[in-house]
Amino acid sequence: MASTPPGKTQDEHAIVERAVRRLQERNHLDRHVKKNAEAFVSYLVKSGIRNEDDLVELASIANGKRYDPRDGSFL
């Protein structure tokens, strides 16, 4: 497993990694979309959502758009 990024616990990092891997298998994400999905899933995990199925579904709905937590918009 890759090293844990600063500010994330190993558990959070593992959840994000697995969810993004599932998204990539499902949708074959390009680099830009994958980065946005990782950021959004990380935000959701830090917000308390830990169920991988929920994380994958919410990230799929976001469709690779960048999430701005300041105002709740997708760009």
N, CA, C and O of each residue as an XYZ file, in Angstrom:
300
protein
N       0.850     -1.178      0.000
C       0.000      0.000      0.000
C       0.892      1.237      0.000
O       1.965      1.237      0.603
N       0.447      2.272     -0.669
C       1.196      3.527     -0.713
C       1.194      4.181      0.658
O       0.376      3.857      1.518
N       2.123      5.106      0.845
C       2.165      5.796      2.134
C       0.912      6.646      2.313
O       0.289      7.073      1.340
N       0.560      6.882      3.560
C      -0.642      7.641      3.880
C      -0.374      9.134      3.690
O       0.590      9.654      4.250
N      -1.204      9.835      2.911
C      -1.025     11.273      2.737
C      -1.194     12.016      4.063
O      -1.911     11.548      4.948
N      -0.542     13.161      4.204
C      -0.691     13.938      5.439
C      -2.148     14.299      5.689
O      -2.874     14.647      4.758
N      -2.575     14.215      6.944
C      -3.929     14.597      7.307
C      -4.944     13.473      7.192
O      -6.117     13.671      7.509
N      -4.520     12.297      6.747
C      -5.432     11.167      6.630
C      -4.939     10.037      7.517
O      -3.738      9.782      7.612
N      -5.873      9.371      8.161
C      -5.506      8.169      8.891
C      -5.340      7.045      7.877
O      -5.790      7.158      6.736
N      -4.697      5.971      8.291
C      -4.537      4.836      7.383
C      -5.892      4.268      6.981
O      -6.081      3.847      5.839
N      -6.841      4.258      7.927
C      -8.174      3.748      7.635
C      -8.856      4.602      6.564
O      -9.428      4.063      5.617
N      -8.799      5.925      6.707
C      -9.399      6.825      5.714
C      -8.744      6.636      4.358
O      -9.423      6.571      3.334
N      -7.433      6.548      4.357
C      -6.683      6.378      3.113
C      -7.097      5.083      2.412
O      -7.293      5.069      1.197
N      -7.230      3.999      3.176
C      -7.615      2.712      2.603
C      -9.023      2.763      2.019
O      -9.269      2.219      0.942
N      -9.945      3.412      2.722
C     -11.328      3.528      2.230
C     -11.349      4.316      0.920
O     -11.995      3.903     -0.044
N     -10.653      5.435      0.883
C     -10.610      6.269     -0.323
C      -9.999      5.485     -1.479
O     -10.528      5.496     -2.590
N      -8.893      4.809     -1.220
C      -8.218      4.029     -2.263
C      -9.140      2.964     -2.862
O      -9.235      2.826     -4.082
N      -9.813      2.217     -1.991
C     -10.706      1.151     -2.470
C     -11.879      1.730     -3.259
O     -12.235      1.203     -4.313
N     -12.476      2.801     -2.762
C     -13.623      3.403     -3.454
C     -13.222      3.933     -4.824
O     -13.939      3.729     -5.803
N     -12.090      4.607     -4.900
C     -11.638      5.161     -6.185
C     -11.266      4.027     -7.142
O     -11.517      4.127     -8.343
N     -10.678      2.965     -6.630
C     -10.351      1.814     -7.468
C     -11.639      1.220     -8.059
O     -11.684      0.866     -9.238
N     -12.675      1.116     -7.230
C     -13.957      0.601     -7.725
C     -14.553      1.519     -8.784
O     -15.101      1.049     -9.782
N     -14.446      2.822     -8.569
C     -14.935      3.788     -9.565
C     -14.182      3.634    -10.873
O     -14.772      3.655    -11.953
N     -12.875      3.479    -10.762
C     -12.043      3.362    -11.962
C     -12.381      2.087    -12.731
O     -12.428      2.100    -13.961
N     -12.616      0.998    -12.021
C     -12.995     -0.257    -12.683
C     -14.347     -0.116    -13.384
O     -14.565     -0.665    -14.463
N     -15.237      0.624    -12.754
C     -16.589      0.800    -13.278
C     -16.610      1.755    -14.462
O     -17.311      1.508    -15.443
N     -15.847      2.848    -14.382
C     -15.963      3.925    -15.371
C     -14.697      4.241    -16.150
O     -14.730      5.105    -17.026
N     -13.597      3.586    -15.869
C     -12.319      3.858    -16.549
C     -12.007      5.356    -16.553
O     -11.986      5.995    -17.605
N     -11.770      5.893    -15.380
C     -11.555      7.323    -15.187
C     -10.243      7.789    -15.805
O      -9.232      7.090    -15.736
N     -10.268      8.975    -16.409
C      -9.004      9.557    -16.843
C      -8.336     10.219    -15.636
O      -8.929     10.284    -14.558
N      -7.132     10.701    -15.807
C      -6.333     11.236    -14.697
C      -7.037     12.391    -13.985
O      -7.053     12.441    -12.755
N      -7.614     13.311    -14.742
C      -8.273     14.488    -14.181
C      -9.520     14.083    -13.382
O      -9.727     14.562    -12.267
N     -10.324     13.225    -13.939
C     -11.550     12.769    -13.276
C     -11.198     11.964    -12.026
O     -11.867     12.079    -10.999
N     -10.140     11.144    -12.117
C      -9.717     10.350    -10.961
C      -9.296     11.257     -9.809
O      -9.624     10.996     -8.652
N      -8.567     12.323    -10.135
C      -8.129     13.270     -9.103
C      -9.336     13.924     -8.428
O      -9.362     14.052     -7.204
N     -10.326     14.334     -9.204
C     -11.544     14.926     -8.648
C     -12.303     13.923     -7.790
O     -12.804     14.265     -6.719
N     -12.386     12.679     -8.266
C     -13.083     11.634     -7.502
C     -12.370     11.382     -6.177
O     -13.022     11.247     -5.142
N     -11.040     11.317     -6.198
C     -10.278     11.117     -4.957
C     -10.543     12.245     -3.966
O     -10.742     11.999     -2.776
N     -10.546     13.477     -4.454
C     -10.783     14.625     -3.577
C     -12.197     14.585     -2.992
O     -12.384     14.857     -1.806
N     -13.181     14.251     -3.808
C     -14.560     14.207     -3.337
C     -14.764     13.070     -2.340
O     -15.389     13.268     -1.298
N     -14.247     11.892     -2.646
C     -14.378     10.755     -1.729
C     -13.656     11.057     -0.424
O     -14.160     10.719      0.647
N     -12.486     11.686     -0.490
C     -11.762     12.069      0.731
C     -12.598     13.013      1.576
O     -12.670     12.864      2.796
N     -13.228     13.980      0.932
C     -14.097     14.917      1.643
C     -15.250     14.178      2.319
O     -15.569     14.447      3.477
N     -15.872     13.251      1.600
C     -16.988     12.500      2.162
C     -16.547     11.645      3.352
O     -17.260     11.556      4.352
N     -15.383     11.022      3.246
C     -14.868     10.198      4.347
C     -14.604     11.072      5.563
O     -14.971     10.707      6.680
N     -13.972     12.219      5.358
C     -13.705     13.128      6.475
C     -15.009     13.662      7.079
O     -15.043     14.039      8.251
N     -16.078     13.694      6.281
C     -17.385     14.147      6.765
C     -18.130     13.057      7.524
O     -19.191     13.303      8.098
N     -17.569     11.851      7.523
C     -18.158     10.778      8.310
C     -18.775      9.634      7.530
O     -19.231      8.664      8.135
N     -18.804      9.713      6.218
C     -19.358      8.622      5.417
C     -18.261      7.580      5.237
O     -17.199      7.877      4.690
N     -18.519      6.360      5.697
C     -17.505      5.305      5.645
C     -17.946      4.101      4.821
O     -17.138      3.211      4.555
N     -19.195      4.057      4.417
C     -19.699      2.930      3.644
C     -19.200      3.054      2.207
O     -19.523      4.018      1.514
N     -18.410      2.072      1.762
C     -17.813      2.145      0.424
C     -18.848      2.182     -0.690
O     -18.671      2.890     -1.681
N     -19.928      1.423     -0.534
C     -20.967      1.437     -1.566
C     -21.563      2.837     -1.705
O     -21.785      3.313     -2.818
N     -21.817      3.489     -0.585
C     -22.340      4.863     -0.615
C     -21.336      5.815     -1.256
O     -21.710      6.662     -2.067
N     -20.067      5.676     -0.895
C     -19.030      6.548     -1.449
C     -18.928      6.397     -2.965
O     -18.838      7.386     -3.692
N     -18.943      5.156     -3.429
C     -18.852      4.902     -4.866
C     -20.077      5.468     -5.574
O     -19.951      6.082     -6.634
N     -21.249      5.269     -5.005
C     -22.474      5.767     -5.623
C     -22.493      7.300     -5.684
O     -22.821      7.876     -6.721
N     -22.145      7.950     -4.587
C     -22.126      9.421     -4.569
C     -21.090      9.979     -5.546
O     -21.354     10.959     -6.242
N     -19.922      9.358     -5.595
C     -18.893      9.818     -6.538
C     -19.322      9.573     -7.980
O     -18.998     10.360     -8.870
N     -20.043      8.493     -8.209
C     -20.562      8.234     -9.567
C     -21.560      9.302     -9.982
O     -21.557      9.761    -11.124
N     -22.409      9.690     -9.047
C     -23.395     10.730     -9.327
C     -22.689     12.056     -9.649
O     -23.140     12.812    -10.509
N     -21.583     12.328     -8.953
C     -20.825     13.558     -9.199
C     -20.197     13.556    -10.585
O     -19.865     14.612    -11.123
N     -20.035     12.371    -11.163
C     -19.572     12.220    -12.537
C     -18.227     12.900    -12.815
O     -18.026     13.463    -13.892
N     -17.321     12.849    -11.859
C     -15.972     13.362    -12.066
C     -15.823     14.867    -11.983
O     -14.746     15.400    -12.252
N     -16.891     15.560    -11.615
C     -16.800     17.013    -11.477
C     -16.096     17.364    -10.177
O     -16.150     16.611     -9.205
N     -15.442     18.500    -10.169
C     -14.733     18.967     -8.973
C     -15.748     19.546     -7.995
O     -16.608     20.342     -8.372
N     -15.636     19.134     -6.731
C     -16.544     19.581     -5.691
C     -15.912     20.726     -4.916
O     -14.743     20.652     -4.538
N     -16.680     21.786     -4.678
C     -16.215     22.908     -3.870
C     -16.986     22.897     -2.554
O     -18.145     23.309     -2.512
N     -16.342     22.421     -1.460
C     -17.056     22.308     -0.188
C     -17.434     23.649      0.428
O     -18.279     23.698      1.322
N     -16.830     24.725     -0.030
C     -17.163     26.051      0.529
C     -18.612     26.438      0.231
O     -19.300     27.012      1.076
N     -19.064     26.116     -0.983
C     -20.443     26.480     -1.329
C     -21.287     25.291     -1.792
O     -22.452     25.455     -2.157
N     -20.699     24.103     -1.776
C     -21.438     22.890     -2.121
C     -21.698     22.711     -3.599
O     -22.580     21.942     -3.981
N     -20.945     23.408     -4.446
C     -21.177     23.296     -5.873
C     -20.215     22.309     -6.523
O     -19.146     22.004     -5.994
N     -20.633     21.826     -7.683
C     -19.794     20.965     -8.517
C     -19.413     21.772     -9.748
O     -20.275     22.361    -10.399
N     -18.142     21.798    -10.063
C     -17.657     22.583    -11.199
C     -17.241     21.688    -12.337
O     -16.806     22.177    -13.380
